[in-house]
Amino acid sequence: MSELILKVRQAIALPFGWVLPGVQTRSRSAVVSADGRLYALDFARFMAMVFMMQGHVLDAVVSQSYISVTEFPWNIWHIVRGFTAPTFLMVSGAVHVFATRRDEDGTVKADLLSRRIRWALTIIGIGYFMMFPANSLWDLPYVQPATWNTFLAVNILHLTGVTLLLYVLVAASTKNVQQLGRRALGVSVAILALTPLMQNPSVTAGLPKWLVPYINISTGSLFPVFPFAAFLFVGLFVGSLMHAAPREQRNEVLKTYAWRIGLITALLGFLATYIMQKTGVNPAYYSSSMSIPTFVLRVGVVLCFFSLSVWILERTWSLRNWYSVLGKKSLYIYIIHLVLLFGTPWASSFGRTHYRALSLQQGIVVALIIILVTLAIAITMDWIGRQKWFERKKQIVQYALLGTIAFVLIT
């Protein structure tokens, strides 16, 4: 009977212990780490993707008479949107540390590096395919320069692919996780140090037109390598520190220390921005996503969010597998929601046909529909991918997709 009472009490404590007096929620940090997966990072990445989706939808379909990013609360909304990509990239870097398998001599397994390279090239290709500037390959000679700029602009898919290739180069030269962490920190510092220089037009003068968008925002890129690739390498460094902790303590370490380090880091970034503001530095720099203080501030806030994610995970432990599935499908979620919102180069969708034409209430409804449909598709894809019959048909599906892409490009 006492055992039954204990189980009932634990069942009540898990979902309600943080709101009901006298009922304590047992920390799940040790349990979370016991199976080797950091579910808190899955949760952080999942929440970043959800906020990204609602941001894209509201920005695309709601009239600007309802949303003014210079006024409260939309100025806060706009600022928070700036943390979604850094969160995604830092989580990606951290989880790569744990996904990197090594041979007995410490070198990274060759097949893993090959898979990373193939995946990087694949998502770069998808990024360009989604922005294809013409109805077919035969129409490319008639594309206007402004349309080419849109096509060549670097989005999160291009950035992730290129940064993943850089990660392969760094990881292939290391013999252990600690060495990987040190080199990742060095790479992130180097990228940051070069970022101000890369904004100089003379640096990109004479470079191929497709390369310039990877270097700076002068041609309309949203996520150039300088400085955004540094977020993933900072994540690698954070992951290497967590890897050094005992498995059963990793989430507790993340919850206890990430917010402290993050708060100090964020304050340093804020202080640097304040000093620049008071000393007459051009606001276009210190308020830009290209500025080093902004980068430092964002890293600090993301670290604080990592700690918060562990705290939330302990109180939503039963949902951990959903966080894992949706966190792992983050890039799929990115692609799916954009297709639902904007369509493809060959078929428009709601975000184009009703661009900034809806009320706020209508926009919220559209956002909820797109988010729910996107998550449902991602979950379905994960389920299909785990079926035995799909393993036998996987190559056929891949060839079918390639054939479809070839067909739409040449017809």
Stockholm file with secondary structure:
# STOCKHOLM 1.0

chainA/1-411         MSELILKVRQAIALPFGWVLPGVQTRSRSAVVSADGRLYALDFARFMAMVFMMQGHVLDAVVSQSYISVTEFPWNIWHIVRGFTAPTFLMVSGAVHVFATRRDEDGTVKADLLSRRIRWALTIIGIGYFMMFPANSLWDLPYVQPATWNTFLAVNILHLTGVTLLLYVLVAASTKNVQQLGRRALGVSVAILALTPLMQNPSVTAGLPKWLVPYINISTGSLFPVFPFAAFLFVGLFVGSLMHAAPREQRNEVLKTYAWRIGLITALLGFLATYIMQKTGVNPAYYSSSMSIPTFVLRVGVVLCFFSLSVWILERTWSLRNWYSVLGKKSLYIYIIHLVLLFGTPWASSFGRTHYRALSLQQGIVVALIIILVTLAIAITMDWIGRQKWFERKKQIVQYALLGTIAFVLIT
#=GR chainA/1-411 SS CHHHHHHHHHHHHHHHTTTSTTCCCCCCHHHHHHTTCCHHHHHHHHHHHHHHHHHHHHHHHBCTTTCCTTSTTHHHHHHHHTTHHHHHHHHHHHHHHHHCCBCTTSCBCHHHHHHHHHHHHHHHHHHHHHTCCSSSGGGGGGCCHHHHHHHHSCCHHHHHHHHHHHHHHHHHTCSSHHHHHHHHHHHHHHHHHHHHHHTSHHHHTTSCTTTHHHHCSTTSCSSCHHHHHHHHHHHHHHHHHHHHSCGGGHHHHHHHHHHHHHHHHHHHHHHHHHHHHHTTCCHHHHTSTTSHHHHHHHHHHHHHHHHHHHHHHHHSGGGHHHHHHHHHTHHHHHHHHHHHHHEETTEECHHHHTTTCBCHHHHHHHHHHHHHHHHHHHHHHHHHHTSHHHHHHHHHHHHHHHHHHHHHHHC
#=GC SS_cons         CHHHHHHHHHHHHHHHTTTSTTCCCCCCHHHHHHTTCCHHHHHHHHHHHHHHHHHHHHHHHBCTTTCCTTSTTHHHHHHHHTTHHHHHHHHHHHHHHHHCCBCTTSCBCHHHHHHHHHHHHHHHHHHHHHTCCSSSGGGGGGCCHHHHHHHHSCCHHHHHHHHHHHHHHHHHTCSSHHHHHHHHHHHHHHHHHHHHHHTSHHHHTTSCTTTHHHHCSTTSCSSCHHHHHHHHHHHHHHHHHHHHSCGGGHHHHHHHHHHHHHHHHHHHHHHHHHHHHHTTCCHHHHTSTTSHHHHHHHHHHHHHHHHHHHHHHHHSGGGHHHHHHHHHTHHHHHHHHHHHHHEETTEECHHHHTTTCBCHHHHHHHHHHHHHHHHHHHHHHHHHHTSHHHHHHHHHHHHHHHHHHHHHHHC
//
